[in-house]
């Protein structure tokens, strides 16, 4: 027996016991721990997943295999964070947490000179990023929000239902009721679910479909809230891919109104379609010199200009001319390019926009800031380099979520 086989044999009983322990809990925090055990847990988990009627263990098994396969594509397990503080202002707790996690939020709602925020006391050990920051937000009564980037708002706390698993947080932000008057019949009532979906930097997803899909929704009276499906289009509609470089999305989903006597939603289960790179090319523009070119997949990108930053909003843009065969240019879209921007002061975000005119095809990368932004401060963004990830083929995968026993407003 070689050394590797011996080590695996020695660890197998411990791994098997740990898998059984976490599988028995079957809550999503335990499943995070289960997936972190990695491929060594898969063989022990597989027979348990077959007998699990909730489908959660099958989800964990699938996630283990997915993360292992997608390591080369930038998918990383969520970083584990510990937070220990006693009577510390929440602003300092958040900045320490974000620094340790390597994540960036807009903190412009705070003024660092005043060290604002409630004093909080916490002792968290080995939590995933979203679980850690969610616990701090709950203690500090601070809301995770989204404008041009994920942000923290200490003045808008609402204890909305949250689902956290791996690199994602899904929040059911509310349910809006709508009553429609029908002059040819009785009035009708419908409702809308409002969702936010946040991703951390290890998610690895390049795009998301802008429509959340609801697969099951039922109130505590047993009424299904799913609307009749719309007839399929011909040809079938493509997902409305939107860039995930801003790390968050919002979606409103129409549903049927709950029963009159309903006090809660027994179950809401849905999914978000995510797109990952299956075949891609990296084009590196290490210097912002006009005329620099890079080629891949039958397309040539020529750097035209770095637009001057907008001094009010701290934004810049980089322009590229795109040339190639006519069929390649015709098929070229925003969703094929994921820009990554390096600033002279830290990293930035880039959003791709393709335009067509009589002069040809142009790609414009709108640059934003990924650093913490304080109140009253907008730094001039100086772009040092740009990398364009050119996508030839995408792999589409659903991220599934569920909420149970949600009180109705």
C-alpha positions as CSV (number, residue, x, y, z in Angstrom):
1,X,0.0,0.0,0.0
2,X,1.5,3.4,-1.0
3,X,1.6,6.4,1.3
4,X,-1.4,8.1,-0.3
5,X,-3.6,5.1,0.0
6,X,-2.5,4.6,3.6
7,X,-3.4,8.2,4.5
8,X,-6.8,7.9,2.8
9,X,-7.5,4.6,4.7
10,X,-6.6,6.3,8.0
11,X,-8.8,9.3,7.4
12,X,-11.8,7.4,6.0
13,X,-13.4,6.5,9.3
14,X,-13.2,10.1,10.5
15,X,-14.5,11.5,7.2
16,X,-17.4,9.0,7.1
17,X,-18.4,9.9,10.7
18,X,-18.2,13.6,10.0
19,X,-20.3,13.2,6.8
20,X,-23.0,11.3,8.7
21,X,-22.9,13.9,11.5
22,X,-23.4,16.9,9.1
23,X,-25.9,15.0,6.9
24,X,-28.1,14.3,9.9
25,X,-28.3,18.1,10.6
26,X,-29.1,18.8,6.9
27,X,-29.5,22.6,7.5
28,X,-27.7,24.8,5.0
29,X,-24.9,25.8,7.4
30,X,-24.1,22.2,8.0
31,X,-24.2,21.6,4.3
32,X,-21.6,24.4,3.8
33,X,-19.3,22.4,6.2
34,X,-20.1,19.2,4.4
35,X,-19.1,20.6,1.0
36,X,-15.9,21.9,2.5
37,X,-14.8,18.3,3.2
38,X,-14.4,18.1,-0.6
39,X,-14.1,15.0,-2.8
40,X,-13.1,12.8,0.2
41,X,-16.7,13.1,1.4
42,X,-18.4,12.3,-1.9
43,X,-18.2,8.5,-1.7
44,X,-19.7,8.6,1.9
45,X,-22.3,11.1,0.9
46,X,-23.6,9.4,-2.2
47,X,-25.6,6.6,-0.5
48,X,-27.1,9.1,2.0
49,X,-28.2,11.4,-0.8
50,X,-30.1,8.7,-2.5
51,X,-32.3,8.2,0.6
52,X,-32.7,12.0,1.4
53,X,-36.2,13.1,0.3
54,X,-35.4,16.8,0.8
55,X,-32.9,16.8,-2.0
56,X,-30.4,18.8,0.1
57,X,-27.8,16.1,0.3
58,X,-27.9,15.6,-3.4
59,X,-27.4,19.4,-3.8
60,X,-24.3,19.2,-1.5
61,X,-22.9,16.2,-3.4
62,X,-23.4,18.0,-6.7
63,X,-21.7,21.1,-5.3
64,X,-18.7,19.2,-4.1
65,X,-18.2,17.8,-7.7
66,X,-18.9,21.2,-9.3
67,X,-16.4,23.1,-7.1
68,X,-13.7,20.5,-7.7
69,X,-14.3,20.5,-11.5
70,X,-14.4,24.3,-11.7
71,X,-11.3,25.2,-9.7
72,X,-9.4,26.1,-12.9
73,X,-12.3,28.4,-13.8
74,X,-12.0,30.6,-10.7
75,X,-14.7,29.0,-8.5
76,X,-13.4,29.0,-4.9
77,X,-14.9,27.7,-1.7
78,X,-16.1,30.6,0.5
79,X,-13.4,31.9,2.8
80,X,-13.9,31.2,6.5
81,X,-14.0,34.2,8.7
82,X,-13.8,34.6,12.5
83,X,-15.0,37.8,14.2
84,X,-14.4,38.5,17.9
85,X,-15.2,41.9,19.3
86,X,-16.5,43.5,22.5
87,X,-18.4,46.8,22.5
88,X,-16.8,47.8,19.2
89,X,-18.3,50.2,16.7
90,X,-19.8,48.4,13.8
91,X,-17.9,50.4,11.2
92,X,-14.6,49.0,12.5
93,X,-16.0,45.5,12.6
94,X,-17.1,45.7,9.0
95,X,-13.8,47.1,7.7
96,X,-11.9,44.4,9.6
97,X,-14.2,41.7,8.2
98,X,-14.0,42.9,4.6
99,X,-10.2,43.2,4.8
100,X,-9.9,39.6,6.2
101,X,-12.3,38.3,3.5
102,X,-10.7,40.2,0.6
103,X,-14.1,41.6,-0.3
104,X,-15.1,45.1,-1.2
105,X,-18.3,47.0,-0.3
106,X,-19.3,50.6,-0.7
107,X,-19.2,52.1,2.8
108,X,-20.0,55.7,1.7
109,X,-23.0,55.7,4.1
110,X,-20.4,56.0,7.0
111,X,-18.1,58.8,7.9
112,X,-14.9,57.2,9.2
113,X,-13.9,60.3,11.2
114,X,-17.0,59.8,13.4
115,X,-16.5,56.1,13.8
116,X,-20.3,55.5,13.5
117,X,-22.5,52.6,14.1
118,X,-23.8,50.7,17.0
119,X,-21.4,49.1,19.5
120,X,-21.6,45.4,19.1
121,X,-20.2,42.3,20.8
122,X,-19.7,39.1,18.8
123,X,-17.7,35.9,18.8
124,X,-18.0,34.1,15.5
125,X,-15.6,31.2,14.6
126,X,-15.0,29.8,11.1
127,X,-18.1,31.2,9.4
128,X,-18.4,31.6,5.6
129,X,-18.2,35.2,4.4
130,X,-21.9,35.7,3.9
131,X,-22.8,34.1,7.2
132,X,-20.3,36.2,9.0
133,X,-21.3,39.5,7.5
134,X,-25.0,38.6,7.9
135,X,-24.5,38.0,11.6
136,X,-22.7,41.3,12.0
137,X,-25.4,43.1,10.1
138,X,-28.1,41.6,12.3
139,X,-26.3,42.6,15.4
140,X,-25.5,46.2,14.1
141,X,-29.0,46.5,12.4
142,X,-27.3,47.3,9.2
143,X,-28.6,46.4,5.8
144,X,-26.7,44.9,2.8
145,X,-27.8,46.9,-0.2
146,X,-26.9,47.4,-3.8
147,X,-26.4,50.5,-5.9
148,X,-23.5,50.3,-8.3
149,X,-21.8,47.8,-6.0
150,X,-22.7,45.9,-2.8
151,X,-23.0,48.4,0.0
152,X,-23.8,48.7,3.7
153,X,-26.6,51.0,5.0
154,X,-26.8,51.5,8.7
155,X,-30.1,53.5,8.4
156,X,-32.2,50.9,6.6
157,X,-32.3,47.7,8.6
158,X,-35.1,45.2,7.8
159,X,-35.0,41.7,9.0
160,X,-35.9,40.2,5.6
161,X,-35.6,36.4,5.1
162,X,-32.1,35.4,3.9
163,X,-30.9,32.1,2.3
164,X,-27.1,31.6,2.4
165,X,-25.2,28.7,0.8
166,X,-21.6,28.7,-0.4
167,X,-20.7,31.9,-2.2
168,X,-24.2,33.3,-2.5
169,X,-26.8,35.2,-0.4
170,X,-30.4,35.4,-1.6
171,X,-32.8,37.8,0.2
172,X,-36.5,37.8,-0.1
173,X,-36.9,41.5,0.1
174,X,-40.6,41.7,0.3
175,X,-43.9,40.9,-1.3
176,X,-46.0,43.6,-3.0
177,X,-49.8,43.0,-3.3
178,X,-51.7,44.3,-6.3
179,X,-55.4,44.5,-6.7
180,X,-56.8,45.0,-10.2
181,X,-60.3,46.3,-10.9
182,X,-62.0,44.4,-13.7
183,X,-65.2,46.1,-15.0
184,X,-66.4,42.9,-16.6
185,X,-66.0,40.8,-13.5
186,X,-64.8,40.7,-9.8
187,X,-61.5,42.4,-8.9
188,X,-58.4,40.1,-9.0
189,X,-55.4,40.1,-6.7
190,X,-51.8,39.2,-7.6
191,X,-48.5,39.7,-5.8
192,X,-44.8,40.1,-6.6
193,X,-41.8,38.7,-4.8
194,X,-38.7,40.9,-4.8
195,X,-35.4,39.2,-4.6
196,X,-31.8,40.3,-4.2
197,X,-29.0,37.9,-5.1
198,X,-25.4,38.7,-3.9
199,X,-22.2,36.8,-4.8
200,X,-18.8,37.0,-3.3
201,X,-15.5,37.1,-5.2
202,X,-15.1,33.3,-5.2
203,X,-18.4,32.6,-6.9
204,X,-16.8,32.4,-10.3
205,X,-20.0,33.1,-12.2
206,X,-19.6,35.5,-15.1
207,X,-23.3,36.2,-15.8
208,X,-26.7,35.6,-14.4
209,X,-30.1,35.4,-16.0
210,X,-31.9,38.6,-14.8
211,X,-35.1,36.6,-14.1
212,X,-35.4,34.5,-10.9
213,X,-37.5,31.4,-11.5
214,X,-39.9,30.2,-8.9
215,X,-40.5,26.4,-8.9
216,X,-42.7,26.1,-5.8
217,X,-44.6,28.6,-3.6
218,X,-47.3,27.7,-1.1
219,X,-49.0,29.5,1.7
220,X,-49.9,28.0,5.1
221,X,-53.4,27.3,3.8
222,X,-52.1,25.0,1.2
223,X,-52.7,27.4,-1.7
224,X,-50.1,27.3,-4.5
225,X,-49.0,30.8,-5.5
226,X,-47.6,29.7,-8.9
227,X,-49.1,31.5,-11.9
228,X,-50.1,29.4,-15.0
229,X,-47.0,29.0,-17.2
230,X,-46.8,31.2,-20.2
231,X,-46.9,29.4,-23.6
232,X,-43.4,28.6,-24.9
233,X,-42.0,31.0,-27.4
234,X,-40.9,29.9,-30.9
235,X,-37.9,29.9,-31.0
236,X,-37.3,29.5,-27.3
237,X,-36.2,32.7,-25.5
238,X,-32.6,32.9,-24.5
239,X,-31.8,33.8,-20.9
240,X,-31.4,37.6,-20.4
241,X,-27.7,37.4,-19.5
242,X,-26.5,40.2,-17.3
243,X,-22.9,40.8,-16.2
244,X,-22.1,39.6,-12.7
245,X,-19.1,41.8,-12.3
246,X,-21.1,44.1,-10.0
247,X,-21.6,41.2,-7.6
248,X,-25.4,41.5,-7.1
249,X,-28.7,41.4,-8.9
250,X,-32.3,42.2,-8.2
251,X,-35.4,40.5,-9.6
252,X,-39.2,40.8,-9.2
253,X,-41.3,37.7,-9.8
254,X,-45.1,37.8,-10.2
255,X,-47.1,35.3,-8.2
256,X,-50.7,34.6,-7.3
257,X,-52.1,36.2,-4.1
258,X,-52.0,34.2,-0.9
259,X,-55.3,32.9,0.6
260,X,-57.3,35.5,2.6
261,X,-56.6,33.8,5.9
262,X,-52.9,33.0,5.2
263,X,-50.5,34.2,7.8
264,X,-47.3,32.8,6.3
265,X,-45.7,31.3,3.3
266,X,-44.9,27.6,4.0
267,X,-42.4,27.3,1.2
268,X,-40.8,29.4,-1.5
269,X,-38.3,27.5,-3.7
270,X,-36.6,28.9,-6.8
271,X,-33.4,29.2,-8.8
272,X,-31.1,31.6,-10.5
273,X,-29.4,30.6,-13.8
274,X,-25.7,31.3,-13.7
275,X,-23.2,31.2,-16.5
276,X,-19.6,30.0,-16.1
277,X,-16.8,30.1,-18.7
278,X,-16.4,26.7,-20.4
279,X,-14.0,27.9,-23.2
280,X,-12.4,31.3,-23.0
281,X,-9.3,33.5,-23.8
282,X,-7.5,36.1,-21.7
283,X,-6.4,39.3,-23.5
284,X,-4.0,41.3,-21.4
285,X,-3.5,45.1,-22.1
286,X,-0.7,45.7,-19.6
287,X,-0.2,49.3,-20.7
288,X,-2.8,51.9,-21.7
289,X,-1.1,52.8,-25.0
290,X,-3.4,53.6,-27.9
291,X,-2.8,51.2,-30.8
292,X,-2.1,48.2,-28.6
293,X,-3.8,45.1,-30.0
294,X,-4.7,41.6,-28.9
295,X,-6.3,38.8,-30.9
296,X,-8.3,35.7,-30.1
297,X,-11.2,33.6,-31.5
298,X,-11.1,35.4,-34.8
299,X,-11.5,38.9,-33.3
300,X,-8.9,41.6,-33.0
301,X,-9.1,44.2,-30.2
302,X,-7.3,47.6,-30.6
303,X,-7.1,50.0,-27.7
304,X,-8.3,53.4,-28.9
305,X,-8.4,55.6,-25.9
306,X,-8.7,55.9,-22.2
307,X,-11.4,58.4,-21.5
308,X,-10.8,61.0,-18.9
309,X,-12.4,60.2,-15.5
310,X,-15.6,61.9,-14.6
311,X,-14.6,63.9,-11.6
312,X,-18.1,64.0,-10.1
313,X,-18.7,60.3,-10.1
314,X,-15.1,58.8,-10.2
315,X,-15.7,56.8,-13.4
316,X,-13.6,56.2,-16.5
317,X,-13.9,54.2,-19.7
318,X,-11.6,52.4,-22.0
319,X,-12.5,52.2,-25.7
320,X,-11.5,49.3,-28.1
321,X,-12.1,48.9,-31.8
322,X,-13.1,45.3,-32.6
323,X,-12.5,43.8,-36.1
324,X,-12.8,40.4,-37.6
325,X,-14.8,38.3,-40.0
326,X,-18.4,39.6,-40.6
327,X,-20.1,36.6,-39.0
328,X,-17.9,36.9,-35.9
329,X,-18.6,40.6,-35.5
330,X,-22.3,40.0,-36.0
331,X,-22.4,37.5,-33.2
332,X,-20.3,39.5,-30.8
333,X,-22.2,40.7,-27.7
334,X,-21.6,42.3,-24.3
335,X,-22.0,38.9,-22.6
336,X,-18.9,37.6,-24.4
337,X,-16.5,39.9,-22.6
338,X,-15.7,40.1,-18.9
339,X,-13.3,43.0,-18.1
340,X,-11.0,43.0,-15.2
341,X,-9.4,46.3,-14.3
342,X,-6.3,47.2,-12.3
343,X,-6.1,50.7,-11.0
344,X,-3.0,52.5,-9.7
345,X,-4.8,52.4,-6.3
346,X,-6.3,49.0,-6.0
347,X,-8.5,46.9,-8.2
348,X,-11.5,48.1,-10.2
349,X,-14.7,46.8,-11.8
350,X,-15.4,46.9,-15.5
351,X,-18.7,46.6,-17.4
352,X,-18.6,45.9,-21.1
353,X,-20.8,47.6,-23.7
354,X,-20.7,46.8,-27.4
355,X,-21.9,49.4,-29.9
356,X,-22.2,49.4,-33.7
357,X,-22.1,52.3,-36.1
358,X,-21.0,53.0,-39.7
359,X,-17.5,53.1,-38.4
360,X,-17.6,49.5,-37.2
361,X,-17.8,47.7,-33.8
362,X,-16.6,49.3,-30.6
363,X,-16.2,47.9,-27.2
364,X,-16.3,50.3,-24.3
365,X,-15.3,49.2,-20.8
366,X,-16.9,51.4,-18.1
367,X,-14.6,51.4,-15.1
368,X,-15.8,51.7,-11.5
369,X,-14.0,51.5,-8.1
370,X,-13.8,48.3,-6.1
371,X,-12.2,49.8,-3.0
372,X,-14.1,50.9,0.1
373,X,-15.6,54.3,-0.6
374,X,-16.0,56.7,2.2
375,X,-18.6,59.5,2.5
376,X,-17.7,62.6,0.6
377,X,-14.8,61.0,-1.2
378,X,-14.5,60.0,-4.9
379,X,-11.0,59.3,-5.9
380,X,-9.8,59.9,-9.5
381,X,-9.6,56.5,-11.1
382,X,-6.3,55.9,-13.0
383,X,-6.4,52.7,-15.0
384,X,-3.1,50.8,-15.0
385,X,-4.1,47.7,-17.0
386,X,-7.1,45.9,-18.4
387,X,-7.7,42.2,-19.0
388,X,-10.5,41.1,-21.3
389,X,-11.9,37.6,-20.7
390,X,-13.3,36.6,-24.1
391,X,-15.9,33.9,-23.7
392,X,-16.4,31.4,-26.6
393,X,-18.6,28.9,-24.7
394,X,-20.6,29.1,-21.5
395,X,-21.7,26.4,-19.0
396,X,-25.1,27.2,-17.5
397,X,-25.9,26.0,-14.0
398,X,-28.8,26.8,-11.7
399,X,-28.3,28.0,-8.1
400,X,-31.2,26.8,-6.1
401,X,-32.6,28.4,-3.0
402,X,-35.5,28.0,-0.6
403,X,-37.3,29.9,2.1
404,X,-39.6,28.2,4.7
405,X,-42.2,29.6,7.1
406,X,-42.0,33.3,6.0
407,X,-44.4,35.5,7.8
408,X,-46.7,37.6,5.6
409,X,-46.8,41.4,6.1
